[in-house]
Amino acid sequence: MNALYYYAIGFAVIWIVALVFKDKLVKYGVDVSFPTIMWKTKRLRGLLERIANASPWFWKWFMNIGIVISFIAMITIVYMLLSSLSTIIDAPSVSLIIPGVEIPGSPIFIPFAYGIIGLATVIIVHEFAHGILTIGEKVSINSIGLILFAILPGAFVEPDEEEIKDIKKVSRMRIYTAGSMANMTLAVVALLITILISSFAVPATFQENGIEIDRVMQDTPADNILKSGMIITSINGHNVSDANSYSEAVLTLKPGEMINVTTNQGKYNFTAGSNPNNKSLGYMGIMAIKNFEIKPDVSNVFGNQLPWAWFYLLEMFNWIFFLNLAVGLFNLLPMKPLDGGHLLEDFLRYILPETIVKPVITISSWFFIFIIAISLIAGLGSGLF
């Protein structure tokens, strides 16, 4: 069954239960008001206060550095987005993120379990960082909780709006930058862990032996022909023994030509399609990974199952890195209601009158909303049609 059906069933059950038991859920801090389900609590404030008060100096100066990093990241992500405008139809730069679901037109597929874990880390560190800095700037937190807007889950830290208006602009900027700074920091930590695992643990435990088909995407040329787990040994006569030889063979493919794939389970033929991101390249519709075997001396000590845990950890931290970096950068786009829009707004107040700041932020917000919308529509359209 397509993963979208599971999501649909899951959200349907959540909404049915929420609406049926709406009145009883109130005493647990759950407010059901379609299209929003919101759970509020004050229990986590103590934890955030302890973290914030453990080293107020550290949080203040870490986020002072974070403001500078956030503006550099903002300029970078804006440049990347604007640079992609010329190819926005053929290769959209923005894609939906739904774990376990193949998004039409998107080159990224996020496995369900790793995606859920990764997005959980994104939400938790992002909102906790906002809460810690809110407390550090002497602003009260009214509540902390989870929210479901129709089918979009999230978390929130609700500061006292009147108090946050009265603090210094730089204090607000530290609060706004905290979420993305926390995401980018976690991304760096996850990247370092993946480097350690891939550079030391994997080479010490495994030996490379060919290329394995990890996934065959639905409704692609290879669908129902090639299978996950097959080891590719050649493509159109090109020997495939490692990642480099596989890439070289794939780059020779042309749309509409016959592809001959030899695997450890037999030979297969099918017609190449057009690559969604480059129409001039042939496309099979598979995701391939290096094929590894456990070294005999490792197998003798740890068996044939336990050593594979390194790859589960590697995959998990890869997605934690990717999702935290992607969401952290996206959140810094100069558009409201994203943190980047609020951050830029307070910065502009230092150099421009209020009568100019508001129109600038409004224009910037609508401009980037338009680009994102076009990119999403173009990606979904190319994938569907």
C-alpha positions, 0 to 999 in steps of 0.5 A: 500500500502507498505510504500516503494511504497510511498517512491518510488513515492515521490522520483520519483516526486522529481527527475522528478521536479528537472530534468525538472526545473533544470536550473530555480532552480539554482537561488534558490541555488539548484544544480541538478547533478545526483545522487545529488540534493544539496540546499545551502544557507548562511542565517543560518550562522548568526544564527549559529554565534549568538549561537557560539558567545553567549558563546564561552567558554561553547562550547569549554569546552563542546566539550573538555568533548565531545572528551573524551565521544566520545572516550569512546562511540567509544570504547563501540560501537566497542566492541559491534560490535566485540562482535556480530560477532559470531551471525552476521548471526542469529542476525545482529547488524546493520539494515537499518532505514526507517520510516514506512517500515518493513525491512526484518530481522530487529526487529525494526520497526519505525512508519513513522511520529515518524521516520521522526520527530526523523530523522529530530532532528538527522540531525538538531542538528548534523549539527548545532553542527558542524556549531557552533563549526566550527565558534567557532574555527574561521573557515569560513562556505562556505554554509549550506544546504540540500542534496539528494544523489539518495534517501538518504536525509541529511544536511551539513555544508560546512567549508572552507577546507583550513582553517580547515587544518590549525587549531590545531588538538584539534580544529578539534577534537572538530568540529568532535565530535560536531555532535555526542555529540549533538545527544547523548545530545539530546538523554539524554534529550529525555530519561529524558522526557520519564522517567518523562512522564512514571513515573508520567504523565501516572500513574496519568492518566491511569490504566493498563488493559492487553496487546494490539496488536499494530501491526501485521507484514506482512507475519508472522504467525499472519498476516491476523489472529490477528488484531491491537487493539485486547486485548490478555487475554491468550496464550496457556492457559497461562493467560495474564494480564500484560507485565510480564505474556505476556513475560512469555507466549511468551517464552514458544512458540516453532517453528512449534507448534500450538498457541491458542490465546484468545482475547477480540474479540475471539479465534484464532489458527495458527502455530508458526514460528521461531523467526528471532533473535533466531531460537529456539523460536516460533514467532507470528509476532506481536508487543504488548503494555500495554493496558491502560484505562483512570482513571474515575476521569481524564476522568471526568475532561479532557474527553476521548481524550485529556489524550491520548496525553501523549502516543503520546508524550511518543512515539515521545520522545522514538524515538527521544532518540533511533534515536539520540543515535543510529545514534550518536554512529554509527557515532563514528565508527572509519571509514571514512568518518564518524566523528569517523574516522576523530576523531581517525585520528587526535588523532593518529597524536599525537602519531604516524607518518603520514606514519603509521596513514593513513594506520591504518585509511584505514584498520580500515575503510575497516574493519568496512565497511565489518562488516556493509555490512555483517550484513546488507546482513545477516539481509536482507537475513534472513528476505527475505528467 
